[in-house]
Amino acid sequence: MRSEPPSGGVLPIEWGTRTGTTDPSGLLNITHGLGTTPAAVWLQTANATRATLNGSPTASTIPVRVLDSAGSPVAGASVTVYWMAVTS
């Protein structure tokens, strides 16, 4: 995980890689250190079709649902999600 501190009008931004096992619903939480709720989140998967937000991010967590090519949850699988979050 990497963060850039706010300075000179630069938005606080954090990014990283989260590898973990999804739950039976395809959910995986990403913990971030922005200290506030992100205004925008980008997600990309390495070994699944897509990752989508599952609800709203909080000041410490980004809830993610990982889906296969048919749009079904990837349940109980090891996945890697690349992520980036920014505040406003």
PyMOL Python script that loads the backbone (N, CA, C, O; Angstrom):
from pymol import cmd

cmd.read_pdbstr("""\
ATOM      1  N   MET A   1       0.842  -1.155   0.000  1.00  0.00           N
ATOM      2  CA  MET A   1       0.000   0.000   0.000  1.00  0.00           C
ATOM      3  C   MET A   1       0.898   1.231   0.000  1.00  0.00           C
ATOM      4  O   MET A   1       1.907   1.267   0.704  1.00  0.00           O
ATOM      5  N   ARG A   2       0.533   2.239  -0.787  1.00  0.00           N
ATOM      6  CA  ARG A   2       1.328   3.456  -0.842  1.00  0.00           C
ATOM      7  C   ARG A   2       0.403   4.656  -0.757  1.00  0.00           C
ATOM      8  O   ARG A   2      -0.684   4.646  -1.336  1.00  0.00           O
ATOM      9  N   SER A   3       0.814   5.665  -0.059  1.00  0.00           N
ATOM     10  CA  SER A   3       0.030   6.891   0.088  1.00  0.00           C
ATOM     11  C   SER A   3       0.858   8.091  -0.314  1.00  0.00           C
ATOM     12  O   SER A   3       2.080   8.092  -0.170  1.00  0.00           O
ATOM     13  N   GLU A   4       0.200   9.093  -0.809  1.00  0.00           N
ATOM     14  CA  GLU A   4       0.825  10.381  -1.079  1.00  0.00           C
ATOM     15  C   GLU A   4       0.165  11.402  -0.161  1.00  0.00           C
ATOM     16  O   GLU A   4      -1.061  11.520  -0.168  1.00  0.00           O
ATOM     17  N   PRO A   5       0.936  12.140   0.627  1.00  0.00           N
ATOM     18  CA  PRO A   5       0.350  13.121   1.538  1.00  0.00           C
ATOM     19  C   PRO A   5      -0.175  14.335   0.783  1.00  0.00           C
ATOM     20  O   PRO A   5       0.329  14.664  -0.290  1.00  0.00           O
ATOM     21  N   PRO A   6      -1.182  14.999   1.335  1.00  0.00           N
ATOM     22  CA  PRO A   6      -1.684  16.202   0.687  1.00  0.00           C
ATOM     23  C   PRO A   6      -0.637  17.311   0.736  1.00  0.00           C
ATOM     24  O   PRO A   6      -0.047  17.577   1.784  1.00  0.00           O
ATOM     25  N   SER A   7      -0.416  17.947  -0.396  1.00  0.00           N
ATOM     26  CA  SER A   7       0.493  19.091  -0.444  1.00  0.00           C
ATOM     27  C   SER A   7       0.295  19.828  -1.749  1.00  0.00           C
ATOM     28  O   SER A   7       0.119  19.209  -2.799  1.00  0.00           O
ATOM     29  N   GLY A   8       0.321  21.127  -1.690  1.00  0.00           N
ATOM     30  CA  GLY A   8       0.253  21.944  -2.897  1.00  0.00           C
ATOM     31  C   GLY A   8      -0.914  21.633  -3.811  1.00  0.00           C
ATOM     32  O   GLY A   8      -0.759  21.658  -5.032  1.00  0.00           O
ATOM     33  N   GLY A   9      -2.081  21.340  -3.252  1.00  0.00           N
ATOM     34  CA  GLY A   9      -3.250  21.085  -4.072  1.00  0.00           C
ATOM     35  C   GLY A   9      -3.341  19.676  -4.630  1.00  0.00           C
ATOM     36  O   GLY A   9      -4.233  19.391  -5.429  1.00  0.00           O
ATOM     37  N   VAL A  10      -2.448  18.797  -4.231  1.00  0.00           N
ATOM     38  CA  VAL A  10      -2.492  17.417  -4.698  1.00  0.00           C
ATOM     39  C   VAL A  10      -3.493  16.639  -3.853  1.00  0.00           C
ATOM     40  O   VAL A  10      -3.476  16.722  -2.625  1.00  0.00           O
ATOM     41  N   LEU A  11      -4.366  15.881  -4.517  1.00  0.00           N
ATOM     42  CA  LEU A  11      -5.339  15.084  -3.789  1.00  0.00           C
ATOM     43  C   LEU A  11      -4.663  13.951  -3.034  1.00  0.00           C
ATOM     44  O   LEU A  11      -3.743  13.325  -3.558  1.00  0.00           O
ATOM     45  N   PRO A  12      -5.106  13.675  -1.803  1.00  0.00           N
ATOM     46  CA  PRO A  12      -4.606  12.492  -1.109  1.00  0.00           C
ATOM     47  C   PRO A  12      -5.022  11.240  -1.888  1.00  0.00           C
ATOM     48  O   PRO A  12      -6.190  11.079  -2.241  1.00  0.00           O
ATOM     49  N   ILE A  13      -4.077  10.379  -2.144  1.00  0.00           N
ATOM     50  CA  ILE A  13      -4.320   9.183  -2.933  1.00  0.00           C
ATOM     51  C   ILE A  13      -3.602   8.006  -2.289  1.00  0.00           C
ATOM     52  O   ILE A  13      -2.521   8.153  -1.719  1.00  0.00           O
ATOM     53  N   GLU A  14      -4.222   6.842  -2.391  1.00  0.00           N
ATOM     54  CA  GLU A  14      -3.605   5.629  -1.872  1.00  0.00           C
ATOM     55  C   GLU A  14      -3.918   4.497  -2.837  1.00  0.00           C
ATOM     56  O   GLU A  14      -4.994   4.458  -3.432  1.00  0.00           O
ATOM     57  N   TRP A  15      -2.973   3.575  -2.988  1.00  0.00           N
ATOM     58  CA  TRP A  15      -3.195   2.437  -3.878  1.00  0.00           C
ATOM     59  C   TRP A  15      -2.448   1.230  -3.341  1.00  0.00           C
ATOM     60  O   TRP A  15      -1.555   1.345  -2.502  1.00  0.00           O
ATOM     61  N   GLY A  16      -2.841   0.067  -3.853  1.00  0.00           N
ATOM     62  CA  GLY A  16      -2.190  -1.142  -3.400  1.00  0.00           C
ATOM     63  C   GLY A  16      -2.735  -2.378  -4.079  1.00  0.00           C
ATOM     64  O   GLY A  16      -3.511  -2.298  -5.031  1.00  0.00           O
ATOM     65  N   THR A  17      -2.316  -3.514  -3.574  1.00  0.00           N
ATOM     66  CA  THR A  17      -2.756  -4.818  -4.050  1.00  0.00           C
ATOM     67  C   THR A  17      -3.301  -5.585  -2.860  1.00  0.00           C
ATOM     68  O   THR A  17      -2.668  -5.636  -1.806  1.00  0.00           O
ATOM     69  N   ARG A  18      -4.466  -6.178  -3.024  1.00  0.00           N
ATOM     70  CA  ARG A  18      -5.066  -6.990  -1.952  1.00  0.00           C
ATOM     71  C   ARG A  18      -5.274  -8.394  -2.498  1.00  0.00           C
ATOM     72  O   ARG A  18      -6.037  -8.590  -3.444  1.00  0.00           O
ATOM     73  N   THR A  19      -4.605  -9.360  -1.909  1.00  0.00           N
ATOM     74  CA  THR A  19      -4.809 -10.761  -2.249  1.00  0.00           C
ATOM     75  C   THR A  19      -5.455 -11.438  -1.056  1.00  0.00           C
ATOM     76  O   THR A  19      -4.982 -11.311   0.074  1.00  0.00           O
ATOM     77  N   GLY A  20      -6.528 -12.151  -1.309  1.00  0.00           N
ATOM     78  CA  GLY A  20      -7.228 -12.828  -0.231  1.00  0.00           C
ATOM     79  C   GLY A  20      -8.252 -13.796  -0.780  1.00  0.00           C
ATOM     80  O   GLY A  20      -8.390 -13.941  -1.995  1.00  0.00           O
ATOM     81  N   THR A  21      -8.965 -14.452   0.104  1.00  0.00           N
ATOM     82  CA  THR A  21      -9.992 -15.408  -0.278  1.00  0.00           C
ATOM     83  C   THR A  21     -11.356 -14.771  -0.098  1.00  0.00           C
ATOM     84  O   THR A  21     -11.666 -14.243   0.970  1.00  0.00           O
ATOM     85  N   THR A  22     -12.174 -14.820  -1.147  1.00  0.00           N
ATOM     86  CA  THR A  22     -13.524 -14.273  -1.077  1.00  0.00           C
ATOM     87  C   THR A  22     -14.396 -15.142  -0.176  1.00  0.00           C
ATOM     88  O   THR A  22     -14.125 -16.326   0.023  1.00  0.00           O
ATOM     89  N   ASP A  23     -15.440 -14.534   0.356  1.00  0.00           N
ATOM     90  CA  ASP A  23     -16.396 -15.306   1.154  1.00  0.00           C
ATOM     91  C   ASP A  23     -17.394 -15.993   0.213  1.00  0.00           C
ATOM     92  O   ASP A  23     -17.248 -15.866  -1.003  1.00  0.00           O
ATOM     93  N   PRO A  24     -18.402 -16.716   0.721  1.00  0.00           N
ATOM     94  CA  PRO A  24     -19.342 -17.411  -0.155  1.00  0.00           C
ATOM     95  C   PRO A  24     -20.132 -16.494  -1.101  1.00  0.00           C
ATOM     96  O   PRO A  24     -20.689 -16.964  -2.093  1.00  0.00           O
ATOM     97  N   SER A  25     -20.181 -15.203  -0.802  1.00  0.00           N
ATOM     98  CA  SER A  25     -20.874 -14.239  -1.673  1.00  0.00           C
ATOM     99  C   SER A  25     -19.932 -13.513  -2.622  1.00  0.00           C
ATOM    100  O   SER A  25     -20.359 -12.613  -3.346  1.00  0.00           O
ATOM    101  N   GLY A  26     -18.648 -13.892  -2.629  1.00  0.00           N
ATOM    102  CA  GLY A  26     -17.672 -13.235  -3.492  1.00  0.00           C
ATOM    103  C   GLY A  26     -17.131 -11.937  -2.924  1.00  0.00           C
ATOM    104  O   GLY A  26     -16.547 -11.134  -3.652  1.00  0.00           O
ATOM    105  N   LEU A  27     -17.323 -11.724  -1.619  1.00  0.00           N
ATOM    106  CA  LEU A  27     -16.901 -10.464  -1.002  1.00  0.00           C
ATOM    107  C   LEU A  27     -15.477 -10.537  -0.470  1.00  0.00           C
ATOM    108  O   LEU A  27     -15.015 -11.573   0.009  1.00  0.00           O
ATOM    109  N   LEU A  28     -14.801  -9.398  -0.572  1.00  0.00           N
ATOM    110  CA  LEU A  28     -13.443  -9.230  -0.062  1.00  0.00           C
ATOM    111  C   LEU A  28     -13.311  -7.767   0.362  1.00  0.00           C
ATOM    112  O   LEU A  28     -13.632  -6.871  -0.419  1.00  0.00           O
ATOM    113  N   ASN A  29     -12.849  -7.515   1.569  1.00  0.00           N
ATOM    114  CA  ASN A  29     -12.668  -6.136   2.030  1.00  0.00           C
ATOM    115  C   ASN A  29     -11.227  -5.698   1.847  1.00  0.00           C
ATOM    116  O   ASN A  29     -10.289  -6.460   2.080  1.00  0.00           O
ATOM    117  N   ILE A  30     -11.075  -4.448   1.424  1.00  0.00           N
ATOM    118  CA  ILE A  30      -9.767  -3.815   1.301  1.00  0.00           C
ATOM    119  C   ILE A  30      -9.676  -2.761   2.392  1.00  0.00           C
ATOM    120  O   ILE A  30     -10.570  -1.927   2.526  1.00  0.00           O
ATOM    121  N   THR A  31      -8.609  -2.792   3.167  1.00  0.00           N
ATOM    122  CA  THR A  31      -8.383  -1.781   4.196  1.00  0.00           C
ATOM    123  C   THR A  31      -7.458  -0.710   3.635  1.00  0.00           C
ATOM    124  O   THR A  31      -6.408  -1.018   3.071  1.00  0.00           O
ATOM    125  N   HIS A  32      -7.857   0.555   3.793  1.00  0.00           N
ATOM    126  CA  HIS A  32      -7.027   1.671   3.327  1.00  0.00           C
ATOM    127  C   HIS A  32      -6.704   2.584   4.499  1.00  0.00           C
ATOM    128  O   HIS A  32      -7.313   2.478   5.564  1.00  0.00           O
ATOM    129  N   GLY A  33      -5.755   3.470   4.304  1.00  0.00           N
ATOM    130  CA  GLY A  33      -5.314   4.355   5.375  1.00  0.00           C
ATOM    131  C   GLY A  33      -5.526   5.822   5.097  1.00  0.00           C
ATOM    132  O   GLY A  33      -4.806   6.659   5.640  1.00  0.00           O
ATOM    133  N   LEU A  34      -6.510   6.165   4.254  1.00  0.00           N
ATOM    134  CA  LEU A  34      -6.752   7.574   3.938  1.00  0.00           C
ATOM    135  C   LEU A  34      -7.281   8.358   5.137  1.00  0.00           C
ATOM    136  O   LEU A  34      -7.088   9.572   5.212  1.00  0.00           O
ATOM    137  N   GLY A  35      -7.942   7.683   6.069  1.00  0.00           N
ATOM    138  CA  GLY A  35      -8.485   8.364   7.240  1.00  0.00           C
ATOM    139  C   GLY A  35      -9.789   9.082   6.979  1.00  0.00           C
ATOM    140  O   GLY A  35     -10.331   9.725   7.877  1.00  0.00           O
ATOM    141  N   THR A  36     -10.300   8.985   5.770  1.00  0.00           N
ATOM    142  CA  THR A  36     -11.582   9.571   5.397  1.00  0.00           C
ATOM    143  C   THR A  36     -12.175   8.714   4.284  1.00  0.00           C
ATOM    144  O   THR A  36     -11.474   7.911   3.668  1.00  0.00           O
ATOM    145  N   THR A  37     -13.457   8.889   4.035  1.00  0.00           N
ATOM    146  CA  THR A  37     -14.111   8.103   2.988  1.00  0.00           C
ATOM    147  C   THR A  37     -13.628   8.535   1.619  1.00  0.00           C
ATOM    148  O   THR A  37     -13.660   9.726   1.307  1.00  0.00           O
ATOM    149  N   PRO A  38     -13.179   7.598   0.789  1.00  0.00           N
ATOM    150  CA  PRO A  38     -12.729   7.960  -0.552  1.00  0.00           C
ATOM    151  C   PRO A  38     -13.859   8.564  -1.390  1.00  0.00           C
ATOM    152  O   PRO A  38     -15.018   8.163  -1.278  1.00  0.00           O
ATOM    153  N   ALA A  39     -13.498   9.537  -2.230  1.00  0.00           N
ATOM    154  CA  ALA A  39     -14.459  10.121  -3.156  1.00  0.00           C
ATOM    155  C   ALA A  39     -14.558   9.279  -4.422  1.00  0.00           C
ATOM    156  O   ALA A  39     -15.594   9.272  -5.087  1.00  0.00           O
ATOM    157  N   ALA A  40     -13.485   8.571  -4.754  1.00  0.00           N
ATOM    158  CA  ALA A  40     -13.472   7.712  -5.938  1.00  0.00           C
ATOM    159  C   ALA A  40     -12.577   6.509  -5.672  1.00  0.00           C
ATOM    160  O   ALA A  40     -11.561   6.605  -4.984  1.00  0.00           O
ATOM    161  N   VAL A  41     -12.982   5.371  -6.237  1.00  0.00           N
ATOM    162  CA  VAL A  41     -12.229   4.122  -6.092  1.00  0.00           C
ATOM    163  C   VAL A  41     -12.136   3.454  -7.456  1.00  0.00           C
ATOM    164  O   VAL A  41     -13.125   3.372  -8.184  1.00  0.00           O
ATOM    165  N   TRP A  42     -10.942   2.976  -7.800  1.00  0.00           N
ATOM    166  CA  TRP A  42     -10.733   2.194  -9.024  1.00  0.00           C
ATOM    167  C   TRP A  42     -10.307   0.797  -8.610  1.00  0.00           C
ATOM    168  O   TRP A  42      -9.495   0.625  -7.700  1.00  0.00           O
ATOM    169  N   LEU A  43     -10.869  -0.209  -9.292  1.00  0.00           N
ATOM    170  CA  LEU A  43     -10.572  -1.604  -8.984  1.00  0.00           C
ATOM    171  C   LEU A  43     -10.235  -2.365 -10.261  1.00  0.00           C
ATOM    172  O   LEU A  43     -10.822  -2.118 -11.315  1.00  0.00           O
ATOM    173  N   GLN A  44      -9.294  -3.283 -10.158  1.00  0.00           N
ATOM    174  CA  GLN A  44      -8.928  -4.161 -11.270  1.00  0.00           C
ATOM    175  C   GLN A  44      -8.534  -5.497 -10.675  1.00  0.00           C
ATOM    176  O   GLN A  44      -7.870  -5.541  -9.639  1.00  0.00           O
ATOM    177  N   THR A  45      -8.935  -6.597 -11.318  1.00  0.00           N
ATOM    178  CA  THR A  45      -8.567  -7.911 -10.812  1.00  0.00           C
ATOM    179  C   THR A  45      -7.467  -8.524 -11.659  1.00  0.00           C
ATOM    180  O   THR A  45      -7.309  -8.205 -12.837  1.00  0.00           O
ATOM    181  N   ALA A  46      -6.716  -9.406 -11.033  1.00  0.00           N
ATOM    182  CA  ALA A  46      -5.645 -10.102 -11.735  1.00  0.00           C
ATOM    183  C   ALA A  46      -6.101 -11.471 -12.209  1.00  0.00           C
ATOM    184  O   ALA A  46      -5.655 -11.938 -13.257  1.00  0.00           O
ATOM    185  N   ASN A  47      -6.981 -12.126 -11.459  1.00  0.00           N
ATOM    186  CA  ASN A  47      -7.340 -13.495 -11.786  1.00  0.00           C
ATOM    187  C   ASN A  47      -8.848 -13.739 -11.716  1.00  0.00           C
ATOM    188  O   ASN A  47      -9.283 -14.851 -11.418  1.00  0.00           O
ATOM    189  N   ALA A  48      -9.629 -12.724 -11.985  1.00  0.00           N
ATOM    190  CA  ALA A  48     -11.087 -12.836 -12.066  1.00  0.00           C
ATOM    191  C   ALA A  48     -11.544 -11.828 -13.119  1.00  0.00           C
ATOM    192  O   ALA A  48     -10.757 -10.987 -13.554  1.00  0.00           O
ATOM    193  N   THR A  49     -12.792 -11.905 -13.525  1.00  0.00           N
ATOM    194  CA  THR A  49     -13.267 -11.024 -14.583  1.00  0.00           C
ATOM    195  C   THR A  49     -13.375  -9.575 -14.138  1.00  0.00           C
ATOM    196  O   THR A  49     -12.935  -8.671 -14.849  1.00  0.00           O
ATOM    197  N   ARG A  50     -13.956  -9.350 -12.969  1.00  0.00           N
ATOM    198  CA  ARG A  50     -14.097  -7.963 -12.503  1.00  0.00           C
ATOM    199  C   ARG A  50     -14.326  -7.897 -11.009  1.00  0.00           C
ATOM    200  O   ARG A  50     -14.737  -8.860 -10.363  1.00  0.00           O
ATOM    201  N   ALA A  51     -14.041  -6.720 -10.494  1.00  0.00           N
ATOM    202  CA  ALA A  51     -14.319  -6.413  -9.095  1.00  0.00           C
ATOM    203  C   ALA A  51     -15.163  -5.153  -9.079  1.00  0.00           C
ATOM    204  O   ALA A  51     -14.861  -4.190  -9.784  1.00  0.00           O
ATOM    205  N   THR A  52     -16.215  -5.155  -8.280  1.00  0.00           N
ATOM    206  CA  THR A  52     -17.095  -4.004  -8.174  1.00  0.00           C
ATOM    207  C   THR A  52     -17.230  -3.603  -6.714  1.00  0.00           C
ATOM    208  O   THR A  52     -17.022  -4.416  -5.814  1.00  0.00           O
ATOM    209  N   LEU A  53     -17.581  -2.332  -6.487  1.00  0.00           N
ATOM    210  CA  LEU A  53     -17.881  -1.909  -5.117  1.00  0.00           C
ATOM    211  C   LEU A  53     -19.121  -2.639  -4.645  1.00  0.00           C
ATOM    212  O   LEU A  53     -20.072  -2.813  -5.408  1.00  0.00           O
ATOM    213  N   ASN A  54     -19.119  -3.063  -3.407  1.00  0.00           N
ATOM    214  CA  ASN A  54     -20.281  -3.702  -2.805  1.00  0.00           C
ATOM    215  C   ASN A  54     -20.757  -2.789  -1.676  1.00  0.00           C
ATOM    216  O   ASN A  54     -20.395  -2.979  -0.515  1.00  0.00           O
ATOM    217  N   GLY A  55     -21.556  -1.814  -2.025  1.00  0.00           N
ATOM    218  CA  GLY A  55     -21.956  -0.810  -1.052  1.00  0.00           C
ATOM    219  C   GLY A  55     -21.010   0.376  -1.146  1.00  0.00           C
ATOM    220  O   GLY A  55     -20.392   0.608  -2.185  1.00  0.00           O
ATOM    221  N   SER A  56     -20.902   1.115  -0.070  1.00  0.00           N
ATOM    222  CA  SER A  56     -20.087   2.330  -0.061  1.00  0.00           C
ATOM    223  C   SER A  56     -18.809   2.128   0.734  1.00  0.00           C
ATOM    224  O   SER A  56     -18.808   1.438   1.753  1.00  0.00           O
ATOM    225  N   PRO A  57     -17.712   2.734   0.266  1.00  0.00           N
ATOM    226  CA  PRO A  57     -16.485   2.692   1.061  1.00  0.00           C
ATOM    227  C   PRO A  57     -16.658   3.503   2.337  1.00  0.00           C
ATOM    228  O   PRO A  57     -17.502   4.396   2.411  1.00  0.00           O
ATOM    229  N   THR A  58     -15.848   3.181   3.340  1.00  0.00           N
ATOM    230  CA  THR A  58     -15.866   3.920   4.601  1.00  0.00           C
ATOM    231  C   THR A  58     -14.506   4.597   4.792  1.00  0.00           C
ATOM    232  O   THR A  58     -13.661   4.577   3.897  1.00  0.00           O
ATOM    233  N   ALA A  59     -14.308   5.188   5.957  1.00  0.00           N
ATOM    234  CA  ALA A  59     -13.043   5.855   6.252  1.00  0.00           C
ATOM    235  C   ALA A  59     -11.891   4.875   6.409  1.00  0.00           C
ATOM    236  O   ALA A  59     -10.740   5.297   6.528  1.00  0.00           O
ATOM    237  N   SER A  60     -12.177   3.558   6.413  1.00  0.00           N
ATOM    238  CA  SER A  60     -11.098   2.591   6.560  1.00  0.00           C
ATOM    239  C   SER A  60     -11.209   1.364   5.646  1.00  0.00           C
ATOM    240  O   SER A  60     -10.242   0.614   5.512  1.00  0.00           O
ATOM    241  N   THR A  61     -12.366   1.149   5.017  1.00  0.00           N
ATOM    242  CA  THR A  61     -12.603  -0.086   4.273  1.00  0.00           C
ATOM    243  C   THR A  61     -13.265   0.173   2.921  1.00  0.00           C
ATOM    244  O   THR A  61     -14.117   1.051   2.785  1.00  0.00           O
ATOM    245  N   ILE A  62     -12.853  -0.612   1.928  1.00  0.00           N
ATOM    246  CA  ILE A  62     -13.487  -0.614   0.611  1.00  0.00           C
ATOM    247  C   ILE A  62     -14.075  -2.017   0.420  1.00  0.00           C
ATOM    248  O   ILE A  62     -13.326  -2.983   0.280  1.00  0.00           O
ATOM    249  N   PRO A  63     -15.425  -2.139   0.414  1.00  0.00           N
ATOM    250  CA  PRO A  63     -16.046  -3.454   0.235  1.00  0.00           C
ATOM    251  C   PRO A  63     -16.105  -3.814  -1.251  1.00  0.00           C
ATOM    252  O   PRO A  63     -16.600  -3.031  -2.062  1.00  0.00           O
ATOM    253  N   VAL A  64     -15.604  -4.992  -1.604  1.00  0.00           N
ATOM    254  CA  VAL A  64     -15.491  -5.393  -3.007  1.00  0.00           C
ATOM    255  C   VAL A  64     -16.206  -6.724  -3.221  1.00  0.00           C
ATOM    256  O   VAL A  64     -16.113  -7.627  -2.389  1.00  0.00           O
ATOM    257  N   ARG A  65     -16.919  -6.839  -4.341  1.00  0.00           N
ATOM    258  CA  ARG A  65     -17.483  -8.121  -4.768  1.00  0.00           C
ATOM    259  C   ARG A  65     -16.762  -8.513  -6.058  1.00  0.00           C
ATOM    260  O   ARG A  65     -16.684  -7.724  -6.999  1.00  0.00           O
ATOM    261  N   VAL A  66     -16.239  -9.734  -6.092  1.00  0.00           N
ATOM    262  CA  VAL A  66     -15.504 -10.233  -7.250  1.00  0.00           C
ATOM    263  C   VAL A  66     -16.444 -11.141  -8.049  1.00  0.00           C
ATOM    264  O   VAL A  66     -17.084 -12.035  -7.495  1.00  0.00           O
ATOM    265  N   LEU A  67     -16.514 -10.889  -9.372  1.00  0.00           N
ATOM    266  CA  LEU A  67     -17.450 -11.599 -10.247  1.00  0.00           C
ATOM    267  C   LEU A  67     -16.727 -12.311 -11.378  1.00  0.00           C
ATOM    268  O   LEU A  67     -15.649 -11.896 -11.803  1.00  0.00           O
ATOM    269  N   ASP A  68     -17.343 -13.402 -11.865  1.00  0.00           N
ATOM    270  CA  ASP A  68     -16.787 -14.101 -13.017  1.00  0.00           C
ATOM    271  C   ASP A  68     -17.376 -13.531 -14.312  1.00  0.00           C
ATOM    272  O   ASP A  68     -18.100 -12.536 -14.274  1.00  0.00           O
ATOM    273  N   SER A  69     -17.076 -14.144 -15.441  1.00  0.00           N
ATOM    274  CA  SER A  69     -17.514 -13.607 -16.738  1.00  0.00           C
ATOM    275  C   SER A  69     -19.025 -13.650 -16.922  1.00  0.00           C
ATOM    276  O   SER A  69     -19.563 -12.910 -17.746  1.00  0.00           O
ATOM    277  N   ALA A  70     -19.718 -14.501 -16.172  1.00  0.00           N
ATOM    278  CA  ALA A  70     -21.180 -14.570 -16.250  1.00  0.00           C
ATOM    279  C   ALA A  70     -21.846 -13.603 -15.276  1.00  0.00           C
ATOM    280  O   ALA A  70     -23.072 -13.505 -15.240  1.00  0.00           O
ATOM    281  N   GLY A  71     -21.039 -12.885 -14.481  1.00  0.00           N
ATOM    282  CA  GLY A  71     -21.579 -11.955 -13.494  1.00  0.00           C
ATOM    283  C   GLY A  71     -21.928 -12.607 -12.173  1.00  0.00           C
ATOM    284  O   GLY A  71     -22.564 -11.989 -11.320  1.00  0.00           O
ATOM    285  N   SER A  72     -21.512 -13.860 -11.996  1.00  0.00           N
ATOM    286  CA  SER A  72     -21.759 -14.568 -10.739  1.00  0.00           C
ATOM    287  C   SER A  72     -20.609 -14.326  -9.770  1.00  0.00           C
ATOM    288  O   SER A  72     -19.464 -14.169 -10.193  1.00  0.00           O
ATOM    289  N   PRO A  73     -20.908 -14.296  -8.466  1.00  0.00           N
ATOM    290  CA  PRO A  73     -19.844 -14.103  -7.475  1.00  0.00           C
ATOM    291  C   PRO A  73     -18.790 -15.208  -7.545  1.00  0.00           C
ATOM    292  O   PRO A  73     -19.116 -16.381  -7.730  1.00  0.00           O
ATOM    293  N   VAL A  74     -17.546 -14.823  -7.396  1.00  0.00           N
ATOM    294  CA  VAL A  74     -16.439 -15.778  -7.302  1.00  0.00           C
ATOM    295  C   VAL A  74     -16.324 -16.122  -5.818  1.00  0.00           C
ATOM    296  O   VAL A  74     -15.744 -15.366  -5.039  1.00  0.00           O
ATOM    297  N   ALA A  75     -16.878 -17.262  -5.441  1.00  0.00           N
ATOM    298  CA  ALA A  75     -16.997 -17.628  -4.032  1.00  0.00           C
ATOM    299  C   ALA A  75     -15.849 -18.512  -3.568  1.00  0.00           C
ATOM    300  O   ALA A  75     -15.467 -19.461  -4.251  1.00  0.00           O
ATOM    301  N   GLY A  76     -15.305 -18.191  -2.401  1.00  0.00           N
ATOM    302  CA  GLY A  76     -14.291 -19.025  -1.766  1.00  0.00           C
ATOM    303  C   GLY A  76     -13.036 -19.219  -2.585  1.00  0.00           C
ATOM    304  O   GLY A  76     -12.414 -20.280  -2.535  1.00  0.00           O
ATOM    305  N   ALA A  77     -12.658 -18.204  -3.338  1.00  0.00           N
ATOM    306  CA  ALA A  77     -11.494 -18.312  -4.216  1.00  0.00           C
ATOM    307  C   ALA A  77     -10.435 -17.293  -3.818  1.00  0.00           C
ATOM    308  O   ALA A  77     -10.746 -16.221  -3.300  1.00  0.00           O
ATOM    309  N   SER A  78      -9.190 -17.645  -4.069  1.00  0.00           N
ATOM    310  CA  SER A  78      -8.101 -16.700  -3.861  1.00  0.00           C
ATOM    311  C   SER A  78      -8.070 -15.750  -5.052  1.00  0.00           C
ATOM    312  O   SER A  78      -7.981 -16.185  -6.200  1.00  0.00           O
ATOM    313  N   VAL A  79      -8.142 -14.448  -4.769  1.00  0.00           N
ATOM    314  CA  VAL A  79      -8.148 -13.431  -5.821  1.00  0.00           C
ATOM    315  C   VAL A  79      -7.166 -12.318  -5.477  1.00  0.00           C
ATOM    316  O   VAL A  79      -6.812 -12.112  -4.316  1.00  0.00           O
ATOM    317  N   THR A  80      -6.742 -11.619  -6.499  1.00  0.00           N
ATOM    318  CA  THR A  80      -5.909 -10.437  -6.328  1.00  0.00           C
ATOM    319  C   THR A  80      -6.636  -9.247  -6.929  1.00  0.00           C
ATOM    320  O   THR A  80      -7.069  -9.283  -8.080  1.00  0.00           O
ATOM    321  N   VAL A  81      -6.765  -8.185  -6.128  1.00  0.00           N
ATOM    322  CA  VAL A  81      -7.425  -6.961  -6.579  1.00  0.00           C
ATOM    323  C   VAL A  81      -6.430  -5.813  -6.460  1.00  0.00           C
ATOM    324  O   VAL A  81      -5.868  -5.573  -5.392  1.00  0.00           O
ATOM    325  N   TYR A  82      -6.219  -5.107  -7.566  1.00  0.00           N
ATOM    326  CA  TYR A  82      -5.419  -3.885  -7.562  1.00  0.00           C
ATOM    327  C   TYR A  82      -6.398  -2.740  -7.350  1.00  0.00           C
ATOM    328  O   TYR A  82      -7.469  -2.721  -7.957  1.00  0.00           O
ATOM    329  N   TRP A  83      -6.045  -1.788  -6.500  1.00  0.00           N
ATOM    330  CA  TRP A  83      -6.978  -0.736  -6.162  1.00  0.00           C
ATOM    331  C   TRP A  83      -6.286   0.618  -6.014  1.00  0.00           C
ATOM    332  O   TRP A  83      -5.084   0.705  -5.763  1.00  0.00           O
ATOM    333  N   MET A  84      -7.079   1.658  -6.178  1.00  0.00           N
ATOM    334  CA  MET A  84      -6.621   3.027  -5.954  1.00  0.00           C
ATOM    335  C   MET A  84      -7.822   3.812  -5.417  1.00  0.00           C
ATOM    336  O   MET A  84      -8.944   3.650  -5.897  1.00  0.00           O
ATOM    337  N   ALA A  85      -7.579   4.652  -4.432  1.00  0.00           N
ATOM    338  CA  ALA A  85      -8.639   5.462  -3.847  1.00  0.00           C
ATOM    339  C   ALA A  85      -8.132   6.887  -3.649  1.00  0.00           C
ATOM    340  O   ALA A  85      -6.976   7.102  -3.285  1.00  0.00           O
ATOM    341  N   VAL A  86      -9.024   7.869  -3.898  1.00  0.00           N
ATOM    342  CA  VAL A  86      -8.671   9.272  -3.716  1.00  0.00           C
ATOM    343  C   VAL A  86      -9.755   9.952  -2.892  1.00  0.00           C
ATOM    344  O   VAL A  86     -10.908   9.522  -2.884  1.00  0.00           O
ATOM    345  N   THR A  87      -9.376  11.008  -2.206  1.00  0.00           N
ATOM    346  CA  THR A  87     -10.347  11.831  -1.483  1.00  0.00           C
ATOM    347  C   THR A  87     -10.565  13.115  -2.262  1.00  0.00           C
ATOM    348  O   THR A  87      -9.803  13.443  -3.172  1.00  0.00           O
ATOM    349  N   SER A  88     -11.600  13.827  -1.899  1.00  0.00           N
ATOM    350  CA  SER A  88     -11.893  15.076  -2.620  1.00  0.00           C
ATOM    351  C   SER A  88     -11.358  16.274  -1.876  1.00  0.00           C
ATOM    352  O   SER A  88     -11.513  17.405  -2.335  1.00  0.00           O
TER     353      SER A  88
END
""", "prot")
cmd.dss("prot")
cmd.show_as("cartoon", "prot")
cmd.util.cbc("prot")
cmd.orient("prot")
